[in-house]
């Protein structure tokens, strides 16, 4: 029985919920009453060529009269021609017309309507907008020296407040079209498949439609934007690779190709979406980037396919450099835009055909690199040439649709222009090519590194060791090549009578070629030493060996013989003289080895006493250069070398290396201890 009150409450709540459900209805939508306040202005507009005469002073009050009769609301335009608002006047009976033209139409605004706006599709070249005779907006300058057009929708105020009565507004548009473009681009409304029409209506709704149009237009150029970013990043990466491997210029040219294409794509986005830079400057910058792209491609393929440009190729490159200026010949009025574009293209074509010809010849001869790059280059560069030919013919009026090759390809959710797609295919092929080339180069480097290491080991074997020491002499030698292997050589050989022969020299150059000559010289020194240790005869024999082997270089050499009693005999062939106890020994100079046949070498003799120190150095010591401030580029020099010559060999070499080594460094010190003292080697 206690549950009855609760049941009664539950029944009451259920009844109330049922009553509420019956009283609330789903919202009803009315397509007539709830329709947005927007109207399309596309249709037939009144048109009249030329400019308006001034309005009479009595037409309106002085502060409301802009000065144009054709802008007045009471002007009778019934005799004007009717033109479609989605086409230029050039295609409707006014071909090649430039200068001024006027459009007129009316807009009916109902009573009580909210503030309204008017959205106009792009109009070429510039225009002024009048509402009931009042100037409410302007786009561009009229006229202007540097013509420019905003290829985007623009919104202008139509009414500022609601009215209790219906109104009919008279819209007048004063258009000015540049004569530069009149031959190939019609004046007035500019429309294509991706640009919406003209609208009028509630201000908030018009703003929403404008944002939709801008988003649609932005999406149209997403391929340009994406390629600009991709090509720019890859181009910077390739440029960094060139900075690491600056001897391989193909990386520089490829980076310039990509960076110029990235900059050109970004320039197109800026021009189409933001009307910057003005068209004449855009034509100049676009031509310069196209010229840089062709120039870099020319140099790139010449490098990777080992082709010499020759005089004809340099002439083609000169034409490429001049091409951007040919594209703006319409600036001073020498010609119109169409012929300027034709001249620019003609200057680019020889270099493009040279590239095609080179790739074709190398591909037919079996070059794998050329076969890989032939089709991507032919399609990419060939499409660029074909597209510009069609565009130029359109500017001359010979083709009705000059942008036919630029029609976007549907690739949901976006579209992509054929030129961008071919750019991407070319970029992929080039990246594959560079990866293969880099792999081959790396393999060669590893192989060369192995050969250099083997050569270094051979050079170490050729240096004197403990077995070559002679009693009575303390010999210390330090050899530091500038690279893995070097061109300095040193030999110390006992004469079998308690004396010692020292031969020191320097082959011009560094690396493996110099090391190979060093091997020849060391073998010749040891062979000649078996027959005698006379310094003059040693140099004569080495000179005979080097005749015809220098290949444009030279080899300096100094030979010194020290007897067991300390008598020093020195002969020199272009090498630095030795130092005795910190003083330079006066040794007559002579030409380096291998320069002339049968030279005469003078000898110098000096008597050493126990404790005397002889120091021999190569030019890598005196020619060491300071790499850091305060005096970059300063030489180590003779004075500092002479001052340090009394110190051990390693200290002299350390000082020169720390100063800034640029060449092979060899330092040999010989301390004469006397005939009865045994020496040790360092």
C-alpha positions in Angstrom: 0.0 0.0 0.0 3.0 2.4 0.6 3.9 2.2 -3.2 0.7 3.9 -4.3 1.9 7.5 -3.8 5.0 6.7 -5.8 3.0 5.2 -8.6 0.8 8.2 -8.7 3.8 10.5 -9.0 5.3 8.4 -11.8 2.0 8.5 -13.7 1.8 12.3 -13.4 5.4 12.7 -14.7 4.8 10.4 -17.7 1.6 12.4 -18.6 3.6 15.7 -18.5 6.4 14.2 -20.7 3.8 13.0 -23.2 2.1 16.3 -23.3 5.5 18.1 -23.8 6.4 15.8 -26.7 3.1 16.5 -28.3 3.5 20.3 -27.9 7.1 20.5 -29.5 7.3 20.1 -33.3 10.4 19.6 -35.6 11.5 22.9 -37.2 10.0 23.7 -40.5 12.2 25.1 -43.4 10.8 27.4 -46.1 12.8 27.8 -49.3 10.9 31.0 -50.1 10.8 32.7 -46.7 14.2 31.5 -45.4 16.2 32.0 -48.6 19.5 33.9 -48.3 19.5 37.4 -49.6 21.9 37.0 -52.5 21.4 37.5 -56.2 23.7 36.7 -59.2 24.6 39.7 -61.4 25.6 37.6 -64.3 23.7 38.3 -67.4 23.6 41.2 -70.0 25.2 44.5 -69.0 25.0 47.7 -71.0 28.3 48.6 -72.6 29.7 51.7 -74.3 33.3 52.1 -75.6 35.3 55.3 -74.8 35.2 57.6 -71.8 32.2 59.5 -70.3 31.8 63.2 -70.9 31.7 65.3 -67.7 28.4 65.5 -65.9 26.6 68.8 -65.8 26.8 70.9 -62.6 23.0 70.7 -62.1 22.9 66.9 -62.3 23.7 66.4 -58.7 25.0 68.4 -55.7 28.7 69.3 -56.0 29.7 67.0 -53.2 28.0 64.0 -54.8 29.0 64.5 -58.4 32.1 62.4 -59.4 32.2 64.2 -62.7 31.1 61.5 -65.2 27.7 61.7 -67.0 27.6 58.0 -67.6 27.8 57.3 -63.9 24.6 59.3 -63.1 21.5 57.3 -62.1 19.2 59.2 -64.4 21.4 58.7 -67.5 19.5 56.9 -70.3 21.7 54.0 -71.4 19.0 52.2 -73.5 20.9 52.8 -76.7 24.0 51.1 -75.4 25.1 47.6 -76.5 24.2 44.6 -74.4 27.3 42.4 -73.6 27.5 39.3 -71.5 29.1 39.9 -68.1 31.1 36.7 -68.1 33.1 37.5 -71.2 35.5 40.3 -72.2 34.5 42.9 -74.7 37.2 41.6 -77.2 35.1 38.5 -77.8 31.9 40.4 -78.3 32.7 42.7 -81.2 35.4 45.0 -79.7 38.5 43.0 -80.7 41.9 44.5 -79.7 40.1 47.5 -78.1 42.2 49.3 -75.4 41.5 52.4 -73.3 38.2 53.2 -71.6 34.9 51.4 -71.7 31.8 51.6 -69.5 29.3 49.0 -68.1 25.9 49.8 -66.6 23.2 47.7 -64.9 20.7 48.1 -62.0 20.1 46.2 -58.7 16.7 46.2 -57.0 17.0 46.3 -53.2 13.7 45.3 -51.3 12.4 47.3 -48.4 13.8 46.6 -45.0 16.8 44.8 -46.4 20.0 44.7 -44.3 23.2 46.6 -45.5 24.3 45.1 -48.8 27.5 44.6 -50.7 28.5 43.9 -54.3 31.1 41.3 -55.3 32.7 41.6 -58.7 34.7 39.0 -60.5 38.1 40.2 -61.9 38.0 43.0 -64.4 41.0 43.8 -66.7 42.9 46.0 -66.4 41.7 48.5 -63.8 38.3 50.0 -63.0 36.2 52.4 -60.9 32.8 51.5 -59.4 30.0 54.0 -59.1 26.6 53.5 -57.3 24.0 56.1 -58.1 26.7 58.4 -59.3 28.9 58.0 -56.2 32.4 56.5 -56.4 32.5 53.6 -54.0 35.6 51.7 -55.0 38.6 51.5 -57.3 40.9 48.7 -58.4 44.3 49.7 -59.8 45.3 53.0 -61.4 43.5 54.7 -64.3 45.5 54.8 -66.5 48.8 53.5 -65.2 52.4 53.2 -66.6 52.8 49.8 -65.0 49.6 47.9 -65.6 48.5 45.3 -63.1 45.3 43.4 -62.5 44.0 41.6 -59.4 42.8 38.2 -60.7 40.5 37.8 -57.7 37.0 38.8 -56.5 36.6 42.2 -54.9 33.8 43.3 -52.6 32.4 46.9 -52.5 29.6 48.5 -50.4 26.2 48.8 -52.0 23.9 50.1 -49.3 24.9 51.2 -45.8 21.6 50.7 -44.0 18.1 49.3 -44.4 15.3 51.4 -45.9 11.6 51.3 -45.4 11.0 51.5 -49.1 12.4 49.4 -52.0 15.2 51.0 -54.0 16.7 50.6 -57.5 20.4 51.2 -57.6 22.2 52.2 -60.8 25.7 50.6 -61.0 28.3 52.0 -63.4 31.8 50.5 -64.0 34.4 52.6 -65.7 37.1 50.3 -67.1 40.5 51.1 -68.4 42.4 48.5 -70.5 46.1 48.7 -71.1 47.1 48.8 -74.8 50.0 46.5 -73.9 47.7 43.6 -73.4 44.9 44.6 -75.8 46.3 42.4 -78.6 45.9 39.1 -76.8 43.9 39.7 -73.6 40.4 41.2 -73.8 39.4 44.1 -71.6 36.6 44.1 -69.1 35.3 40.9 -67.2 38.0 38.2 -67.0 36.5 34.7 -66.3 37.6 31.1 -66.6 36.3 27.8 -65.4 37.6 28.3 -61.9 36.3 31.8 -61.2 32.7 32.4 -59.9 30.5 35.2 -61.0 29.3 38.6 -59.7 27.0 38.8 -56.7 25.0 41.3 -54.7 23.2 40.9 -51.4 23.4 40.8 -47.6 26.9 42.0 -46.6 27.6 39.0 -44.4 26.6 36.5 -47.1 28.7 38.3 -49.7 31.7 38.1 -47.3 31.2 34.4 -47.0 31.0 33.9 -50.8 34.1 36.0 -51.2 36.0 33.7 -48.8 34.7 30.6 -50.7 35.9 32.1 -54.0 39.3 32.8 -52.4 39.6 29.3 -51.1 38.6 27.9 -54.5 41.3 30.1 -56.1 43.9 29.1 -53.6 43.2 25.4 -54.2 43.7 26.0 -57.9 47.4 26.9 -57.3 48.2 24.3 -54.7 50.2 22.4 -57.3 52.4 25.5 -57.9 52.8 26.0 -54.1 53.6 22.3 -53.4 56.2 22.1 -56.2 57.8 25.4 -55.1 58.3 23.9 -51.6 59.5 20.5 -52.8 61.8 21.8 -55.5 63.2 24.5 -53.1 64.0 22.0 -50.3 65.6 19.5 -52.7 67.5 22.3 -54.4 68.9 23.5 -51.1 69.9 20.0 -50.2 71.7 19.6 -53.5 73.4 23.0 -53.0 74.7 21.8 -49.6 76.0 18.7 -51.3 77.9 21.0 -53.7 79.4 23.0 -50.8 80.7 19.7 -49.4 81.9 18.4 -52.7 82.6 21.7 -54.5 84.8 20.1 -57.2 81.7 18.4 -58.6 80.0 21.3 -60.4 77.1 19.3 -61.6 75.5 19.6 -58.1 75.7 23.4 -58.4 74.0 23.4 -61.8 71.3 21.0 -60.7 70.6 23.0 -57.6 70.3 26.2 -59.6 67.8 24.4 -61.9 65.6 23.4 -59.0 65.9 26.7 -57.2 65.0 28.7 -60.3 61.9 26.5 -60.9 60.9 26.8 -57.2 61.3 30.6 -57.3 59.3 30.8 -60.6 56.4 28.7 -59.1 56.4 30.9 -56.0 56.4 34.0 -58.3 53.3 32.6 -60.1 51.5 32.0 -56.9 52.3 35.5 -55.7 51.2 37.1 -59.0 47.9 35.2 -59.3 46.8 35.4 -55.7 48.2 38.7 -54.5 48.8 40.6 -57.8 52.4 41.1 -56.9 54.7 42.0 -58.6 53.1 44.2 -61.2 52.8 42.4 -64.6 55.7 44.0 -66.4 58.1 43.3 -63.5 56.6 39.8 -63.3 57.4 39.2 -67.0 61.0 40.4 -66.4 61.5 38.2 -63.3 59.8 35.2 -64.8 62.0 35.6 -67.9 65.2 35.8 -65.7 64.2 32.6 -63.8 63.5 30.8 -67.1 66.8 31.9 -68.5 68.6 30.7 -65.3 66.9 27.4 -65.6 67.9 26.9 -69.2 71.4 28.1 -68.6 71.9 25.8 -65.6 70.4 22.8 -67.6 72.8 23.5 -70.4 75.8 23.5 -68.0 74.5 20.5 -66.1 74.2 18.3 -69.2 77.5 19.5 -70.6 79.2 18.5 -67.3 77.6 15.1 -66.7 77.8 14.0 -70.3 81.4 15.3 -70.8 80.5 17.6 -73.7 82.4 20.8 -74.5 80.1 23.7 -75.4 82.5 25.2 -77.9 82.1 28.5 -79.5 78.6 27.7 -80.8 77.5 26.6 -77.3 78.8 29.8 -75.8 76.8 31.8 -78.4 73.7 29.9 -77.4 74.3 30.7 -73.7 74.7 34.4 -74.6 71.3 34.3 -76.3 69.8 32.7 -73.1 71.3 35.6 -71.0 69.7 38.2 -73.3 66.3 36.5 -73.5 64.7 38.1 -70.3 65.2 41.6 -71.7 63.6 40.6 -75.1 60.5 39.5 -73.2 59.8 43.1 -72.0 60.4 44.9 -75.3 56.8 46.2 -75.0 57.8 48.4 -72.1 59.2 51.2 -74.2 56.5 50.6 -76.8 58.8 49.1 -79.4 56.4 46.2 -79.9 53.4 44.5 -78.2 53.4 41.7 -75.8 53.0 38.9 -78.4 56.1 39.7 -80.5 58.1 40.3 -77.3 57.3 36.7 -76.1 58.1 35.3 -79.6 61.6 37.0 -79.5 62.3 35.7 -76.0 61.3 32.2 -77.0 63.5 32.3 -80.1 66.5 33.2 -78.0 65.9 30.2 -75.7 65.3 27.6 -78.4 68.9 27.1 -79.6 70.1 26.1 -76.1 67.1 23.8 -75.6 67.6 22.1 -78.9 71.4 21.7 -78.1 70.4 19.9 -74.9 68.0 17.6 -76.8 70.7 16.9 -79.4 73.3 16.1 -76.9 71.1 13.7 -75.0 70.0 12.0 -78.2 73.6 11.5 -79.4 74.9 10.2 -76.1 71.9 7.9 -75.7 72.4 6.4 -79.2 76.1 5.9 -78.4 75.1 3.8 -75.4 75.6 6.3 -72.5 73.4 5.0 -69.7 73.1 8.4 -68.0 71.8 9.9 -71.2 69.3 7.1 -71.7 68.0 7.6 -68.2 67.5 11.4 -68.6 66.5 11.6 -72.2 62.7 11.1 -72.0 62.1 13.0 -68.7 64.1 16.0 -70.1 62.4 15.8 -73.5 59.0 15.8 -71.9 59.7 18.5 -69.2 61.8 20.9 -71.3 59.8 20.1 -74.5 56.5 20.9 -72.8 57.9 24.2 -71.5 58.9 25.1 -75.1 55.6 23.9 -76.6 53.5 25.7 -73.9 55.3 29.0 -74.5 55.0 28.6 -78.3 51.2 28.2 -77.9 51.0 31.1 -75.5 53.0 33.3 -77.8 50.8 32.4 -80.8 47.8 33.2 -78.6 49.2 36.6 -77.9 49.5 37.1 -81.6 45.9 36.2 -82.0 46.6 33.0 -84.0 45.2 30.6 -81.4 41.9 31.1 -79.6 42.8 29.3 -76.4 46.5 30.0 -75.6 46.3 28.1 -72.2 45.1 24.9 -73.7 48.2 23.0 -72.7 48.0 24.4 -69.2 44.6 22.8 -68.5 44.7 21.2 -65.0 44.4 17.4 -64.7 42.0 16.1 -62.2 43.8 14.4 -59.3 41.3 14.3 -56.5 41.1 16.1 -54.1 43.1 18.6 -56.1 44.1 19.3 -59.7 47.6 19.5 -61.2 48.8 21.2 -64.3 50.7 19.0 -66.8 53.8 21.2 -66.6 54.0 20.6 -62.8 53.5 16.9 -63.2 56.3 16.7 -65.8 58.5 18.8 -63.4 57.9 16.1 -60.7 58.7 13.3 -63.1 61.9 15.1 -64.2 62.8 15.7 -60.6 62.4 12.0 -59.8 64.6 11.0 -62.7 67.3 13.5 -61.7 67.3 12.3 -58.1 67.7 8.7 -59.3 70.5 9.8 -61.6 72.3 11.7 -58.9 72.0 8.9 -56.4 73.5 6.5 -59.0 76.2 9.0 -59.8 77.0 9.6 -56.1 77.2 5.9 -55.5 79.6 5.4 -58.4 81.7 8.3 -57.1 81.7 6.9 -53.6 82.9 3.6 -54.9 85.8 5.2 -56.8 86.7 7.2 -53.7 86.9 4.1 -51.6 89.0 2.4 -54.2 91.3 5.5 -54.5 91.5 5.7 -50.7 92.8 2.1 -50.7 95.3 2.9 -53.3 96.5 6.0 -51.4 96.8 3.9 -48.2 98.9 1.4 -50.1 101.1 4.2 -51.6 101.5 5.7 -48.1 102.7 2.3 -46.8 105.1 2.1 -49.6 106.4 5.6 -48.8 106.9 4.7 -45.2 109.0 1.7 -46.4 111.1 4.0 -48.5 112.0 6.2 -45.6 115.3 5.5 -43.9 115.1 3.3 -40.8 117.5 2.2 -38.0 119.6 0.1 -40.3 120.6 3.2 -42.3 122.2 4.9 -39.3 125.9 5.6 -39.4 128.3 5.7 -36.5 129.4 9.3 -35.6 126.2 10.9 -36.8 123.0 11.5 -34.9 120.2 11.8 -37.6 116.6 12.9 -36.9 114.0 13.0 -39.6 110.4 14.2 -39.6 108.2 13.8 -42.7 104.6 15.1 -42.8 102.8 15.0 -46.1 100.0 17.5 -46.8 97.8 14.7 -48.0 97.9 10.9 -47.5 100.9 10.7 -49.7 103.3 13.5 -50.7 106.1 14.6 -53.0 109.0 15.1 -50.6 111.7 12.5 -50.4 114.7 11.8 -48.2 117.4 9.2 -48.2 120.3 8.6 -45.9 122.8 6.0 -47.0 126.2 5.0 -45.5 129.2 5.0 -47.8 130.9 1.9 -46.2 133.8 4.1 -45.0 132.2 5.7 -41.9 130.7 8.5 -44.0 127.1 9.2 -45.0 125.2 10.4 -48.1 122.1 12.5 -47.5 119.7 13.2 -50.4 116.7 15.5 -49.9 114.2 16.8 -52.5 110.7 17.8 -53.4 108.5 16.8 -56.4 106.1 19.6 -57.4 102.5 18.8 -56.6 100.9 16.6 -54.1 99.0 13.3 -53.9 99.4 10.1 -55.8 101.1 11.5 -59.0 103.9 13.1 -56.9 104.2 9.9 -54.8 104.8 7.8 -57.9 107.7 10.1 -59.0 109.1 9.9 -55.5 109.2 6.1 -55.8 111.1 6.4 -59.1 113.6 8.9 -57.5 114.2 6.8 -54.4 115.0 3.8 -56.5 117.3 5.8 -58.6 119.1 7.3 -55.5 119.7 3.8 -54.1 120.9 2.5 -57.4 123.3 5.4 -58.0 124.6 5.2 -54.4 125.8 1.7 -55.1 128.2 3.1 -57.6 129.4 6.1 -55.5 128.4 8.9 -53.1 129.7 11.9 -55.0 126.9 14.6 -54.7 127.5 16.0 -58.2 127.4 12.7 -59.9 124.2 11.8 -57.9 122.4 14.9 -59.2 123.6 14.3 -62.8 122.2 10.7 -62.7 118.9 11.9 -61.2 118.6 14.6 -63.8 119.0 12.0 -66.6 116.2 9.9 -64.9 113.8 12.8 -64.7 114.2 14.0 -68.3 110.8 13.8 -69.9 109.0 12.7 -66.7 108.2 16.0 -65.1 105.0 16.6 -67.2 105.1 20.3 -66.7 106.3 20.1 -63.1 109.7 20.2 -61.6 111.8 18.4 -58.9 114.2 20.1 -56.6 117.0 18.1 -55.0 120.0 18.6 -52.7 122.8 15.9 -52.2 125.2 16.1 -49.3 128.1 13.7 -48.5 129.8 13.8 -45.1 133.0 11.8 -44.5 133.9 10.1 -41.3 136.2 13.0 -40.6 133.4 15.6 -41.0 134.1 16.9 -44.5 130.8 18.1 -45.9 130.3 18.2 -49.7 127.1 19.7 -51.0 125.5 20.0 -54.5 122.2 21.6 -55.2 119.5 21.4 -57.9 117.1 24.2 -57.0 116.5 23.1 -53.4 116.7 25.2 -50.2 120.3 25.3 -48.8 121.0 23.6 -45.4 121.6 25.4 -42.1 124.8 24.9 -40.1 124.4 25.8 -36.4 121.7 28.2 -37.3 123.5 29.8 -40.3 122.6 29.2 -43.9 125.3 27.4 -45.9 126.2 29.3 -49.0 125.4 26.8 -51.7 125.3 27.8 -55.4 121.9 27.3 -57.0 121.0 25.4 -60.2 118.0 24.5 -62.2 115.7 21.7 -60.8 116.0 18.2 -62.1 114.7 17.3 -65.6 114.7 20.8 -67.0 117.7 20.7 -69.2 120.1 17.9 -70.3 123.6 17.6 -68.9 123.6 20.5 -66.5 126.7 21.5 -64.4 126.4 21.4 -60.6 128.8 23.2 -58.4 129.9 21.7 -55.1 130.6 23.4 -51.8 132.7 21.9 -49.1 132.7 22.7 -45.4 134.6 21.1 -42.5 132.5 20.0 -39.6 133.6 19.8 -36.0 132.1 17.6 -33.4 128.9 19.0 -32.1 128.0 20.8 -35.3 124.3 20.5 -36.4 123.2 20.5 -40.0 119.5 21.1 -40.7 117.8 20.3 -44.0 114.2 21.5 -44.7 111.8 21.4 -47.6 109.8 24.4 -48.9 106.8 23.2 -47.0 108.4 24.7 -43.9 109.2 28.2 -45.1 105.9 28.4 -47.2 103.6 27.5 -44.3 100.8 30.1 -44.2 99.0 31.5 -41.2 95.3 30.5 -41.4 93.9 32.6 -38.6 94.0 36.2 -37.5 95.6 38.6 -36.9 97.6 38.0 -40.1 96.0 35.3 -42.3 98.1 34.4 -45.3 101.5 35.4 -43.6 104.3 33.0 -44.5 106.4 31.2 -41.9 109.4 32.6 -43.8 113.2 32.1 -43.9 114.0 34.2 -40.8 111.8 32.0 -38.5 113.1 28.9 -40.2 116.7 29.9 -39.6 116.1 30.8 -36.0 114.5 27.4 -35.3 117.1 25.4 -37.3 119.2 24.8 -34.1 116.3 22.9 -32.5 115.4 19.2 -33.0 113.5 18.2 -36.2 110.2 17.5 -34.6 110.1 21.0 -33.0 110.7 22.7 -36.3 108.0 20.5 -38.0 105.5 21.2 -35.1 106.1 24.9 -35.4 105.5 24.9 -39.2 102.4 22.6 -39.0 100.9 24.7 -36.2 101.5 27.9 -38.2 99.5 26.5 -41.1 100.7 23.6 -43.3 100.0 24.0 -47.0 102.6 21.6 -48.5 104.6 18.5 -47.6 107.0 19.2 -44.6 110.3 17.4 -44.3 112.9 18.3 -41.7 116.2 16.4 -41.3 118.8 17.2 -38.7 122.3 15.7 -38.7 124.5 16.2 -35.6 128.2 15.3 -36.2 129.5 13.5 -33.1 132.9 12.6 -34.4 134.3 9.4 -35.9 134.5 7.6 -32.6 131.0 8.2 -31.4 128.1 5.9 -32.3 124.8 7.6 -33.2 121.2 6.6 -32.6 118.2 7.2 -34.7 115.1 9.1 -33.7 
